[in-house]
Amino acid sequence: MATVFTGTGSYIPERIVSNKEFGEHIFYDEHQVKLPQPGSVIVRKFKDITGIEERRYVTNDLQASDIGAIAAKLALQDANISGEQLDQIIVAHNFGDVRHGTIQTDILPGLSARIKHLLGIRNPDCVAYDILFGCPGWLQGAIQAHISIQAGAAKRCLVIGTETLSRVLDQNDRDSMIFSDGAGASVLEFSASAESGILSYTVQSHTTDEAYYLFLGKSNLPEADPAVRYIKMKGRKIYEYALTNVPLAMKSCLDKAGIHVSQVKKVLIHQANEKMDEAIIARMYELYGIHELPKDIMPMSIHYLGNSSVATVITLFDLIRKGKLDAHQLHPGDLVLMASVGAGMHINALLYRM
């Protein structure tokens, strides 16, 4: 008895925003003090740390529910099933639909209901609900679908991660360069065969000191309206938190399945920051006494897609499954370790056999 991915799909927005476009911005720190370096210098340092050269933004006519529905249609086609056959639609996001020209988040109705409507699914027994879990949202949705399938409460689930972070960014905050837009979707189904499927998972929430590492706050621009709030983060705190806790969670996931890290073919980690991701993977291998990483173990898309939050891991998985990421392939029997960290406090990991 297993839970298997039978289909995936992703939507990569058409609009490409290069680092050069940020070079003309005026940046301020969290105390509303103008940074002394010119924008071009800030951008160059940003690329050296994050690895991000460009990111994708949606066009003005699209919202998170729209691109989520596009990715969902592709996943359903890949799985060769109708939406009417679904038992659950789980949509991970953080800000709902945000229309172009505003910063107001809209989650009434929820994105899952909107996407079910856009897909034209009439089956009332197909239950649609949202997840607000930070960047690990899609992976958490996959874990919840797996739990439902294993409990006999569902046989087919559609799990979507969709976000338009470009519309909740403070353009005077250098952290705004990290985020991007995108959507990814997956179909998970019950299988009587145990040859492939989800083997184990680990989920953690740390809310003692970490609950407000990510928050909504006033623009860094001194004269900005204090009533208008943007996504903000305590970057150094999040970096330290991730490096300390994510490797342990990944090892816990492997240990639950009785798998040694040397058996893992690919590690798909949330595309948040290249240097942070590299440090996380290195620390995870060091827990096993391994100090040299296997070649091509960690595919990356952050260089050209940026951090699209809930969409990063599923988009990466979809690109590899479809043969669209050079030097990275997956074959039957390969073990894939997925992991994510986000909202400053949530961590999850999932082990999957192709």
N, C-alpha and C positions, 0 to 999 in steps of 0.2 A: 504494500500500500504506500503510494508516494504522491507528492505534489510536484508537478513538472511545469516548466515554462513551455507553452506550446506556441506562443506568438509574441512578438515584440514590434514596436513601432516608435518612431520619434519624429519630432518636428523641430528643425533647426531654422530659426528666423532668417529672413533674407537680408536684413539690414546689418551690414558689417561696420562696427565702430572701432577704429584703430586707436592705439595709444596717442598717436599724433594729435587727434582731435581734442584730447584732454590737455595737451601741452599749452594751450592758450587759456586754460581755466585759472582763476585766482583761488587758491586754497587757503583755508583757515583751520586752526586747530580747534579742539573741543572747548577752549576758553575764548573763542571768537577772535583770536590773535592771528594776523596774517602770517603765513609761513614765509621765511626770508628767502628761500630758494625760488628761482623762476620755475614756472610750470614744466618746462622741458627737462630740468634736472630732477624734479619730483617724479615725473613719468619714467625717466630712465632708471631711477632707483627702484621704483615700483616694479618694473619688469624684471629686474635682477632678483628681487625677492619672491615674486609670485609666479613668474614665468609667463604671465599673460601679455600677449602682444596685441590681441584684438578680442572683441566680444560681439555677441549678436543681440540685437534689439528687435522687437516686433514692429511691424508697420502700424500706423495710427489706427487702422480699422479693426485690428485684432485685439482680443482680450485673452486672459488665461484660459477661460472655458473654451474659446474657439480653438486655440492651438492644442488644448488637451483632447478635444474631440477629433482633431485631425490625426494626432498620434494614436488615439484609440481605434479609429477606423483601420489604420495600417496594422495594428496589432491583431484585430479581429480577422482581417484578411489573411495575415500570416498564419493564424491558428486555424483558418478555414472553418470558422463558426459564425453563426448569426448572433447579433446582440440579444435576440429574444431567448437564447439558450443560457444567458448568464444568470447566476444566482445573486451575485453581488457586484456593485461598482464602487470601488474605493478610490477616492481622489485626495491626494496629498497636495497641499498648497500652504501658503502662509498669509497671503493678503487678499485672496479672492480675486474678483474682477476689478481692475482699476482702469477707468476710461482715460484715454489720451486727453491731456490738458487738465486733469484733476489729480489729486493725491488721495481721494476718498476710496477706501476699500469697501467692496460690496460683496457680502456673502449671504444675501437674502434674495432669492433662494441660494442654497449651497451650490458649490460648483459641481458636485456629483449629480444633483438634480438637473442642473443646466446641461451638463454633458449628456446625461441620459436622454434629455429632451432633444438635443441636437442630433443624437444618434437615431432618433425616431423609435426608441425601444418602448413598446406598449405593455410588456409583461409586468404586472404589478408585483409579482413575486421576486422580481429582480430588485433587490434592496440597494439603494444608493446612499452613501454617507461619506463625509469629509474627515480628513485627518489634519490636525494642526500639530506638527511635531518637528518644526524646523527643517533643516536640510535633510535629515534622515527620513523624511516623511514617506517617500516612495518605498524605501526598503522596509519601513515599519508596516506599510500597507501590504507588502508582499508577505511579511511574517504573519500578519493578522489573517490574510487570506489562507495561508498555509494552516494556521490553527483551526480555522473554520472548516477547511476541507478534511483535515485529519479527524475532527470531531463529528463529521458527517452532516454538518450544517449547510454545506455547499459542495458543489462539484466543479463549478466553473466560476472564476472571479476575474474581473478586469480591474487592474490596479494602475492608476495614472498619477504621474507627478507633473505638475504644470505651474509655471510662475512667470510673471512679468515684473521682475524686480526693477527694471529701468524706470518704472513709474513711481517708485517710492524712494528714490535716491536723492540725497543732498549733493548737488553738483559742486558745492564748495568744500566738500569733505573728500580727501584723497582716497578714503576707503570705498568711495562710490565706483572707482575704477575696477573693483573686483567683480562686481555683480553683473549678471546678464539675464536674458530671457530664454525660455525653451520648454519643451514638453516631451515626455516619454511615457510609454504605456506597455503593459504586459498582460498576457492572459495566462493564468495559472489554473491547472486542471487536475482532477483526481486521476490517478493511474494505478491499475492493479499490479503493475510491474514495479519492482524495486531497483531496476537496473540504473535508473537515473532519478533525479529529483533532489529536493531539499533534504539535507542530512542533519543540520543543526542550526541553531541561532542563539544569539546573546543580545539582550537589550538592557540598557541602564539609563537612569535619569539621576543626575546630581543637581540638587536644588538648594543646598545649604549656602554656599558662597557663590554658586554659579548661576543662580536663577536670573540675574539681571546682567549677564555678560553681553547679551543682545537685548536691545530695547528700542523704543521709539522716542526720539528726542528732537529738540529744536535744531534748525539749520545752524551750521557753523558761521554763517554770514551774520555779522553783528546786527544789521538792521532788519533781519528777517522776522516775520510774524511768529511769535512764540507759540501761537495756537496751532500752527501747521507743523506736524511732526514727521520725521523721516527715520529710516532704519539706521541705527547706530550700533557700534560694537566696541567692546574693550579688547582690541586685537591681541595685545600681549598676553592678557589673561587667558583668552581662548586658545592661543598657541600653546601655552604651557599646559593647560588642561588637556588638550588633545594629545600632546606628546606623552603625558603621564598615563592617561587612561585608555586611549584607543588601542594601543598594542596589547594591553592586558585583555581587553574585551575580545579582540581577534583571536588571541591564543585560547581564551575560554571557549570560544565557538569551535575551534579545532579540537580541543580536548574533549568536548562533549561527544564528538563524532569518532574519537579515537584516531584522529588523523594527524600525522606529523607534517610540519610546514614544508618539508622537502617534497611531499606528494602534490602540493598545490601547483596548478599550471599557470593561473593568472590571479592577480589581486586587483579587484576593481574598487578603488577607494573614491570617496566623494572628492570631486575636483574643486578644492577650496583654495589651495595655495601650493605651488609646486614644491617649494622647499619644505613646507610643513608635511606634505604627503610623503616626500622622500624620507624625512626624518622619522615619521611614524612607521613606515615599512622597515626601515633599518632597525629601529628599536624592537619591532616585533620579531625579526629574525634573530636579533641578539638575545632574545629570551630563550632561544634554542641553541645559543652558542655559535651562531652562524654570522660571520662578519662581512661576507661578500655576497651580494644579492645575485640571484640567477638572472641571466640575460633576458630582457624583455618581459620581466615578471609583472610590471606595473604599467599598463597602457595609460596614456594621458591625452586628454582633449582640451585641457584648460588653456593651452597656448592660443587657440583660435576660437574657443567657445566661451571662455570665461567661466565664472561660477554661477550656474543657473539653478542653484539650490536643489530642490527636490528632483530636478530633471537630470542631474549630472550622471548618476550611476546607471540608471536605466538607459539613458542615451548612449553611454559608453558600451553597455552590454549589447544594445541593438546594433550599433555600428560594427562591433566585432562579429556578431552572429551573421550579419549581412555581408561580411567580407569587405567592409568599407574603411578599415583602419589598417594601414600598412604594417607589416611585421607581426601582426597579431591574428591568430586563428584559434578556434576552439573546435575540438573533435569529441565524438562520443567517448565517455569515460573520463574526460578531463575534469579536474576539480577546480572550481572557481570560488574564491573567497571574496565576498562583497562586504564593504564596511563604510560607515558614514558617521559623521559627527556634526552637530549643529544646534542652533538656538542657544549656544553657549553651554548646554547642559545635557543633551541627549546623545547617546551612542548606541549603535547597533551593528551587528555583523551577522552574515548568513553564509553558510557553506552549501554549495550546489554541485551536484555531479551531472555533467552534460550527458 
